């Protein structure tokens, strides 16, 4: 099923800058390093090429994360929409979840932060007649979350399934 929850503008902008840095700037540095005559870098040239290669790998990993973050989870259920909203809003009463003001009528936003200095996530819910749709977005810079996003999605899915 196609996701109707879109990636927030901040995340799109951040990933654009990250991809430009990983591919654009690194390509420029590789060109300058290897094709412009720099005799003073003789001993460090190989190490700098390896660093540039690592940044290009980071760019490919960023492309993968952009694709993965666009995927929402779905839970199909035939109960009425009001009951589904009550189930989602009841998550706020559980540990590590908090309420976020909802600007949009069709998308419900809930915050998740497990540790005081840990990553802060927003969980976006869209409720339809025949399913729940939800996705998680991190509120910080960086692409390395070490699987936290996936664990949060699975935790929310388990909690909703228990309440159905």
C-alpha positions as semicolon CSV with decimal commas, in nm:
position;residue;x (nm);y (nm);z (nm)
1;X;0,000;0,000;0,000
2;X;0,128;0,347;-0,078
3;X;0,220;0,574;0,209
4;X;0,019;0,893;0,252
5;X;0,234;1,027;0,538
6;X;0,498;1,248;0,384
7;X;0,849;1,314;0,514
8;X;0,869;1,650;0,696
9;X;1,025;1,939;0,504
10;X;1,311;1,975;0,754
11;X;1,418;1,616;0,697
12;X;1,402;1,654;0,318
13;X;1,614;1,969;0,338
14;X;1,864;1,804;0,572
15;X;1,901;1,497;0,352
16;X;1,949;1,722;0,047
17;X;2,237;1,901;0,217
18;X;2,387;1,572;0,333
19;X;2,370;1,421;-0,017
20;X;2,523;1,734;-0,170
21;X;2,809;1,718;0,079
22;X;2,863;1,344;0,033
23;X;2,848;1,337;-0,345
24;X;2,908;1,692;-0,470
25;X;3,182;1,818;-0,241
26;X;3,353;1,480;-0,216
27;X;3,365;1,451;-0,597
28;X;3,517;1,798;-0,615
29;X;3,781;1,708;-0,354
30;X;3,861;1,383;-0,535
31;X;3,908;1,574;-0,860
32;X;4,130;1,834;-0,696
33;X;4,327;1,566;-0,514
34;X;4,392;1,337;-0,809
35;X;4,391;1,555;-1,121
36;X;4,534;1,888;-1,006
37;X;4,907;1,877;-0,949
38;X;4,964;1,895;-0,573
39;X;5,316;1,787;-0,500
40;X;5,296;1,864;-0,129
41;X;5,038;1,587;-0,065
42;X;5,250;1,294;-0,183
43;X;5,242;1,092;0,141
44;X;4,882;1,172;0,238
45;X;4,714;1,130;-0,099
46;X;4,610;0,767;-0,045
47;X;4,463;0,838;0,298
48;X;4,266;1,133;0,167
49;X;4,129;0,916;-0,117
50;X;4,011;0,663;0,142
51;X;3,838;0,937;0,345
52;X;3,662;1,059;0,028
53;X;3,556;0,702;-0,051
54;X;3,407;0,669;0,300
55;X;3,205;0,989;0,244
56;X;3,072;0,851;-0,085
57;X;2,967;0,531;0,096
58;X;2,792;0,751;0,355
59;X;2,605;0,917;0,068
60;X;2,482;0,580;-0,060
61;X;2,376;0,485;0,292
62;X;2,185;0,816;0,312
63;X;1,999;0,727;-0,007
64;X;1,900;0,396;0,150
65;X;1,782;0,570;0,470
66;X;1,575;0,820;0,271
67;X;1,400;0,528;0,101
68;X;1,347;0,342;0,430
69;X;1,217;0,649;0,618
70;X;0,950;0,699;0,354
71;X;0,791;0,362;0,430
72;X;0,496;0,365;0,667
73;X;0,352;0,074;0,864
74;X;-0,010;-0,027;0,826
75;X;-0,248;-0,207;1,059
76;X;-0,576;-0,310;0,901
77;X;-0,886;-0,296;1,118
78;X;-1,258;-0,254;1,054
79;X;-1,341;-0,075;1,382
80;X;-1,478;0,278;1,355
81;X;-1,254;0,583;1,315
82;X;-1,338;0,735;1,653
83;X;-1,231;0,418;1,836
84;X;-0,906;0,415;1,634
85;X;-0,838;0,776;1,738
86;X;-0,897;0,682;2,102
87;X;-0,649;0,394;2,072
88;X;-0,383;0,623;1,924
89;X;-0,443;0,896;2,180
90;X;-0,422;0,641;2,463
91;X;-0,056;0,583;2,371
92;X;0,020;0,924;2,527
93;X;-0,056;0,778;2,872
94;X;0,216;0,514;2,839
95;X;0,585;0,548;2,926
96;X;0,811;0,751;2,695
97;X;0,521;0,885;2,483
98;X;0,406;1,247;2,496
99;X;0,140;1,454;2,324
100;X;0,233;1,696;2,046
101;X;-0,006;1,967;1,931
102;X;-0,185;1,862;1,615
103;X;-0,198;2,129;1,344
104;X;-0,345;1,903;1,080
105;X;-0,682;1,736;1,125
106;X;-0,602;1,411;0,949
107;X;-0,257;1,344;1,099
108;X;-0,211;1,280;1,472
109;X;0,140;1,342;1,608
110;X;0,283;1,180;1,920
111;X;0,634;1,227;2,058
112;X;0,861;0,948;2,179
113;X;1,178;0,986;2,384
114;X;1,305;0,696;2,590
115;X;1,604;0,860;2,759
116;X;1,647;1,217;2,876
117;X;1,944;1,276;2,644
118;X;1,830;1,019;2,388
119;X;1,687;1,067;2,043
120;X;1,357;1,251;2,014
121;X;1,110;1,104;1,763
122;X;0,774;1,212;1,622
123;X;0,524;0,941;1,535
124;X;0,273;1,049;1,270
125;X;-0,059;0,861;1,252
126;X;-0,314;0,875;0,975
127;X;-0,638;0,695;1,048
128;X;-0,863;0,574;0,769
129;X;-1,182;0,367;0,763
130;X;-1,002;0,037;0,712
131;X;-0,651;0,091;0,852
132;X;-0,404;0,275;1,076
133;X;-0,099;0,419;0,903
134;X;0,199;0,542;1,104
135;X;0,558;0,645;1,050
136;X;0,839;0,775;1,271
137;X;1,068;1,071;1,209
138;X;1,370;1,173;1,416
139;X;1,394;1,533;1,538
140;X;1,769;1,571;1,510
141;X;2,044;1,584;1,252
142;X;2,208;1,261;1,148
143;X;2,128;0,938;0,972
144;X;2,266;0,691;1,223
145;X;1,990;0,583;1,457
146;X;2,115;0,226;1,513
147;X;1,771;0,075;1,448
148;X;1,578;0,296;1,692
149;X;1,323;0,400;1,430
150;X;1,240;0,040;1,344
151;X;1,214;-0,059;1,712
152;X;0,974;0,230;1,780
153;X;0,757;0,133;1,483
154;X;0,742;-0,227;1,607
155;X;0,663;-0,114;1,963
156;X;0,376;0,107;1,845
157;X;0,244;-0,173;1,625
158;X;0,243;-0,415;1,921
159;X;0,069;-0,164;2,148
160;X;-0,202;-0,093;1,892
161;X;-0,257;-0,462;1,822
162;X;-0,300;-0,527;2,196
163;X;-0,572;-0,264;2,220
164;X;-0,768;-0,382;1,916
